[in-house]
């Protein structure tokens, strides 16, 4: 068990570094595009084009994770995703980079990154015992928070003295570190699935049946998809909301302080885990996140934004760890890759309307109410907070989700 957890920690460190590098690029490109266009909608389009390939390809990537060596898929996806970032860097070195070139580079990088998530989550199951799942989930949430916690403050400081090209170079360098970490984990880790494996289409059908026949898991996916809508809204609109009255350095500081909330709770969960009542914990954490989301958008006050942003992000590792545990413990090990592919696809569908429409709604709200784009963004964020509170009720009152606590839906 200790050896498995040690390998997980190596893999997690690689993922942490990758998240920091990706966060530097995301922050820098967001500031670059907003300063170039002044439009929240244009920023959202760049985010959307970087997200769609990961969403669409998550299901086939999950099937591949059950057909081939998951560590090789992770190394391939991580290494080739550097191509898109390198393309943007080359464009910037040859002069001013057009928005369409940024969109293309982000899109290409996302295509290869799609191989990572199902293989990464499946490898965690390969390495750990059931008792270690929530601790691992807390650390995974911590790594995910790094792009909001560590990256913004580093990027904000670097952008104050250097050009965005430095951020892209750093991101490209992190790919080598994560590939090495994955290679170390791969060493000595046997593949227990055997040589006789179903074909691609058969695996695809098995993955869908595993999700569809488990109604509690299906409800978890619906909740997760709703979460992704509202989280997508705040991801897209927090930058124009703050940049409308502050500079990029202040934005980086604010994003880091807000993401500290994820650090605190992710560390706590990583150490002690969540012992019981995962369904109730999930519902309550989502309800509180909705309340803090509304408060986050109330005023153009950086201290108030940081306070409630901190509290909002503090709820996310709690919700994600509870959701992850309920799903993971009700999925057979042999189906982990393809099922996580379907879960990743369905649960993240909400990001599409969030990324595609939140910027448009913010710009439109600002025009109709004769306010700044920043306040229009804040208005849309507050509406999303109300909807998140309503979503939390599904978890609190669903009997099928509560039944997942005892593993009643597992084969």
PEBELHU-V641246 format. One record per backbone hydrogen bond with DSSP energy under -0.5 kcal/mol. CO is the residue of the C=O (numbers start at 1). NH is the residue of the N-H. E is the energy in kcal/mol with one decimal. If there is no record, write none. Layout:
co->CO nh->NH e->E
co->CO nh->NH e->E
This chain:
co->1 nh->5 e->-2.4
co->2 nh->6 e->-2.2
co->3 nh->7 e->-2.1
co->4 nh->8 e->-2.0
co->5 nh->9 e->-2.2
co->6 nh->10 e->-1.7
co->7 nh->11 e->-2.4
co->8 nh->12 e->-2.9
co->9 nh->13 e->-2.4
co->10 nh->14 e->-1.9
co->11 nh->15 e->-2.1
co->12 nh->16 e->-2.8
co->13 nh->17 e->-2.4
co->14 nh->18 e->-2.1
co->15 nh->19 e->-2.5
co->16 nh->20 e->-2.1
co->17 nh->21 e->-2.3
co->18 nh->22 e->-2.7
co->19 nh->23 e->-2.3
co->20 nh->24 e->-1.9
co->21 nh->25 e->-1.7
co->22 nh->26 e->-2.6
co->23 nh->27 e->-2.6
co->24 nh->28 e->-2.5
co->25 nh->29 e->-2.8
co->26 nh->30 e->-2.0
co->27 nh->31 e->-2.3
co->28 nh->32 e->-2.3
co->29 nh->33 e->-2.7
co->30 nh->34 e->-2.2
co->31 nh->35 e->-2.5
co->32 nh->36 e->-1.5
co->33 nh->37 e->-2.4
co->34 nh->38 e->-2.6
co->39 nh->43 e->-1.4
co->40 nh->44 e->-2.0
co->41 nh->45 e->-1.9
co->42 nh->46 e->-1.8
co->43 nh->47 e->-1.9
co->44 nh->48 e->-2.7
co->45 nh->49 e->-2.6
co->46 nh->50 e->-1.4
co->47 nh->51 e->-0.8
co->48 nh->51 e->-0.8
co->48 nh->52 e->-2.6
co->49 nh->53 e->-0.6
co->51 nh->55 e->-1.9
co->52 nh->56 e->-2.9
co->53 nh->57 e->-2.5
co->55 nh->58 e->-0.9
co->57 nh->61 e->-2.2
co->58 nh->62 e->-1.8
co->59 nh->63 e->-2.0
co->60 nh->64 e->-2.4
co->61 nh->65 e->-1.6
co->62 nh->66 e->-0.8
co->63 nh->66 e->-1.0
co->63 nh->67 e->-0.8
co->64 nh->67 e->-0.5
co->64 nh->68 e->-2.7
co->69 nh->73 e->-1.8
co->70 nh->74 e->-1.9
co->71 nh->75 e->-2.2
co->72 nh->76 e->-2.6
co->73 nh->77 e->-2.7
co->74 nh->78 e->-2.4
co->75 nh->79 e->-2.2
co->76 nh->80 e->-2.5
co->77 nh->81 e->-1.5
co->79 nh->82 e->-1.0
co->80 nh->83 e->-1.8
co->81 nh->84 e->-0.6
co->81 nh->85 e->-0.8
co->82 nh->86 e->-2.5
co->83 nh->87 e->-2.1
co->84 nh->88 e->-1.8
co->85 nh->89 e->-2.2
co->86 nh->90 e->-2.4
co->87 nh->91 e->-2.2
co->88 nh->92 e->-2.3
co->89 nh->93 e->-2.0
co->90 nh->94 e->-1.2
co->92 nh->95 e->-1.1
co->98 nh->102 e->-1.8
co->99 nh->103 e->-2.6
co->100 nh->104 e->-2.1
co->101 nh->105 e->-2.3
co->102 nh->106 e->-2.6
co->103 nh->107 e->-2.2
co->104 nh->108 e->-2.5
co->105 nh->109 e->-2.2
co->106 nh->110 e->-2.0
co->107 nh->111 e->-1.8
co->108 nh->112 e->-1.4
co->109 nh->113 e->-1.8
co->110 nh->114 e->-1.2
co->112 nh->115 e->-1.4
co->113 nh->116 e->-2.0
co->113 nh->117 e->-0.6
co->115 nh->119 e->-0.7
co->116 nh->120 e->-2.9
co->117 nh->121 e->-2.7
co->118 nh->122 e->-2.3
co->119 nh->123 e->-2.2
co->120 nh->124 e->-1.6
co->121 nh->125 e->-1.4
co->122 nh->126 e->-2.0
co->123 nh->127 e->-1.9
co->124 nh->128 e->-2.0
co->129 nh->132 e->-1.2
co->130 nh->133 e->-1.2
co->132 nh->136 e->-2.4
co->133 nh->137 e->-2.7
co->134 nh->138 e->-2.0
co->135 nh->139 e->-1.7
co->136 nh->140 e->-2.6
co->137 nh->141 e->-2.3
co->138 nh->142 e->-1.7
co->139 nh->143 e->-2.4
co->140 nh->144 e->-2.3
co->141 nh->145 e->-1.8
co->142 nh->146 e->-0.7
co->143 nh->146 e->-0.9
co->144 nh->147 e->-0.7
co->145 nh->148 e->-1.4
co->145 nh->149 e->-2.5
co->146 nh->150 e->-1.7
co->146 nh->151 e->-2.3
co->150 nh->154 e->-1.8
co->151 nh->155 e->-3.4
co->152 nh->156 e->-3.0
co->153 nh->157 e->-1.9
co->154 nh->158 e->-2.5
co->155 nh->159 e->-2.8
co->156 nh->160 e->-1.0
co->157 nh->161 e->-0.6
co->158 nh->161 e->-1.0
co->158 nh->162 e->-3.7
co->163 nh->166 e->-1.3
co->163 nh->167 e->-0.5
co->164 nh->167 e->-0.7
co->164 nh->168 e->-1.5
co->165 nh->169 e->-2.1
co->166 nh->170 e->-2.2
co->167 nh->171 e->-2.2
co->168 nh->172 e->-2.3
co->169 nh->173 e->-1.9
co->170 nh->174 e->-1.5
co->171 nh->175 e->-0.8
co->172 nh->175 e->-0.7
co->172 nh->176 e->-0.6
co->173 nh->176 e->-0.8
co->173 nh->177 e->-0.9
co->174 nh->178 e->-2.0
co->175 nh->179 e->-1.9
co->176 nh->180 e->-1.9
co->177 nh->181 e->-2.1
co->178 nh->182 e->-2.1
co->179 nh->183 e->-2.1
co->180 nh->184 e->-2.1
co->181 nh->185 e->-1.8
co->182 nh->186 e->-2.2
co->183 nh->187 e->-1.3
co->186 nh->189 e->-1.9
co->188 nh->190 e->-0.8
co->190 nh->192 e->-0.7
co->191 nh->194 e->-0.7
co->195 nh->197 e->-1.1
co->199 nh->203 e->-2.6
co->200 nh->204 e->-2.3
co->201 nh->205 e->-2.2
co->202 nh->206 e->-2.4
co->203 nh->207 e->-2.3
co->204 nh->208 e->-1.9
co->205 nh->209 e->-2.6
co->206 nh->210 e->-2.2
co->207 nh->211 e->-1.3
co->208 nh->212 e->-3.2
co->209 nh->213 e->-2.4
co->211 nh->214 e->-0.9
co->213 nh->215 e->-0.9
co->214 nh->218 e->-2.5
co->215 nh->219 e->-2.1
co->216 nh->220 e->-2.0
co->217 nh->221 e->-2.1
co->218 nh->222 e->-1.9
co->219 nh->223 e->-2.4
co->220 nh->224 e->-2.7
co->221 nh->225 e->-2.4
co->222 nh->226 e->-2.1
co->223 nh->227 e->-2.5
co->224 nh->228 e->-2.1
co->225 nh->229 e->-1.4
co->226 nh->230 e->-1.8
co->227 nh->231 e->-2.8
co->228 nh->232 e->-2.2
co->229 nh->233 e->-1.7
co->230 nh->234 e->-1.7
co->231 nh->235 e->-2.2
co->232 nh->236 e->-2.3
co->233 nh->237 e->-2.6
co->234 nh->238 e->-1.7
co->236 nh->240 e->-0.6
co->237 nh->241 e->-2.0
co->238 nh->242 e->-2.0
co->239 nh->243 e->-3.2
co->240 nh->244 e->-1.1
co->242 nh->245 e->-1.7
co->242 nh->246 e->-1.2
co->247 nh->251 e->-2.1
co->248 nh->252 e->-2.5
co->249 nh->253 e->-2.1
co->250 nh->254 e->-2.8
co->251 nh->255 e->-2.7
co->252 nh->256 e->-1.9
co->253 nh->257 e->-2.4
co->254 nh->258 e->-2.6
co->255 nh->259 e->-2.2
co->256 nh->260 e->-1.0
co->257 nh->260 e->-0.6
co->258 nh->261 e->-1.5
co->259 nh->262 e->-0.7
co->259 nh->263 e->-1.6
co->260 nh->264 e->-2.5
co->261 nh->265 e->-1.9
co->262 nh->266 e->-2.5
co->263 nh->267 e->-2.3
co->264 nh->268 e->-1.9
co->265 nh->269 e->-2.7
co->266 nh->270 e->-2.5
co->267 nh->271 e->-1.4
co->268 nh->272 e->-2.8
co->268 nh->273 e->-0.6
co->269 nh->273 e->-1.5
co->273 nh->275 e->-0.5
co->277 nh->281 e->-2.4
co->278 nh->282 e->-2.3
co->279 nh->283 e->-2.0
co->280 nh->284 e->-2.5
co->281 nh->285 e->-2.3
co->282 nh->286 e->-1.8
co->283 nh->287 e->-2.0
co->284 nh->288 e->-2.3
co->285 nh->289 e->-2.0
co->286 nh->290 e->-2.0
co->287 nh->291 e->-1.7
co->288 nh->292 e->-2.4
co->289 nh->293 e->-1.9
co->290 nh->294 e->-1.7
co->291 nh->295 e->-2.0
co->292 nh->296 e->-2.1
co->293 nh->297 e->-0.9
co->294 nh->297 e->-0.8
co->295 nh->298 e->-1.3
co->299 nh->301 e->-1.8
co->301 nh->305 e->-2.6
co->302 nh->306 e->-2.1
co->303 nh->307 e->-2.2
co->304 nh->308 e->-2.3
co->305 nh->309 e->-2.1
co->306 nh->310 e->-2.3
co->307 nh->311 e->-1.8
co->308 nh->312 e->-2.3
co->309 nh->313 e->-2.5
co->310 nh->314 e->-1.5
co->311 nh->315 e->-0.8
co->312 nh->315 e->-1.1
co->312 nh->316 e->-0.6
co->313 nh->316 e->-0.5
co->313 nh->317 e->-0.7
co->314 nh->318 e->-0.5
co->315 nh->319 e->-2.2
co->316 nh->320 e->-3.1
co->317 nh->321 e->-2.4
co->318 nh->322 e->-1.9
co->319 nh->323 e->-2.4
co->320 nh->324 e->-2.8
co->321 nh->325 e->-2.3
co->322 nh->326 e->-2.2
co->323 nh->327 e->-2.1
co->324 nh->328 e->-3.0
co->325 nh->329 e->-2.3
co->327 nh->330 e->-1.4
co->328 nh->331 e->-1.2
co->332 nh->335 e->-1.5
co->333 nh->336 e->-1.4
co->335 nh->339 e->-2.5
co->336 nh->340 e->-2.5
co->337 nh->341 e->-1.6
co->338 nh->342 e->-2.0
co->339 nh->343 e->-3.0
co->340 nh->344 e->-2.9
co->341 nh->345 e->-2.1
co->342 nh->346 e->-3.1
co->343 nh->347 e->-2.8
co->344 nh->348 e->-1.1
co->346 nh->349 e->-1.0
co->348 nh->351 e->-1.6
co->349 nh->352 e->-1.4
co->349 nh->353 e->-0.7
co->350 nh->354 e->-1.7
co->351 nh->355 e->-3.3
co->352 nh->356 e->-2.7
co->353 nh->357 e->-2.4
co->353 nh->358 e->-0.5
co->354 nh->358 e->-1.8
co->357 nh->361 e->-3.2
co->358 nh->362 e->-2.4
co->359 nh->363 e->-2.5
co->360 nh->364 e->-2.7
co->361 nh->365 e->-2.9
co->362 nh->366 e->-2.2
co->363 nh->367 e->-1.8
co->364 nh->368 e->-2.8
co->365 nh->369 e->-2.6
co->366 nh->371 e->-2.3
co->372 nh->376 e->-2.1
co->373 nh->377 e->-2.3
co->374 nh->378 e->-1.9
co->375 nh->379 e->-2.1
co->376 nh->380 e->-1.8
co->377 nh->381 e->-2.1
co->378 nh->382 e->-2.1
co->379 nh->383 e->-1.7
co->380 nh->384 e->-2.0
co->381 nh->385 e->-1.8
co->382 nh->386 e->-1.7
co->383 nh->387 e->-1.9
co->384 nh->388 e->-1.9
co->385 nh->389 e->-1.7
co->386 nh->390 e->-1.7
co->387 nh->391 e->-2.0
co->388 nh->392 e->-1.7
co->389 nh->393 e->-0.7
co->390 nh->393 e->-0.9
co->391 nh->394 e->-1.4
co->391 nh->395 e->-0.7
co->392 nh->396 e->-1.8
co->393 nh->397 e->-1.8
co->394 nh->398 e->-0.5
co->395 nh->398 e->-0.6
co->397 nh->399 e->-0.6
co->398 nh->402 e->-1.5
co->399 nh->403 e->-2.0
co->400 nh->404 e->-0.6
co->401 nh->404 e->-0.9
co->402 nh->405 e->-1.4
co->403 nh->406 e->-1.0
co->403 nh->408 e->-1.4
co->404 nh->407 e->-1.1
co->407 nh->410 e->-1.3
